[in-house]
């Protein structure tokens, strides 16, 4: 099963997409790559 990233958004509903994005950001934040709060990111989401 080969991932097709160009179709990822169309294959996932909004809740799943938000969950995955939040999980990825939390991992990066834990590693020290981001110094922001998840709540602020979600509240001011421009992506």
Secondary structure, DSSP 4 states (H G I P E B T S, - for coil): ----GGGHHHHS-HHHHHHHHHHHHHHHHHTTS--S-HHHHHHT---
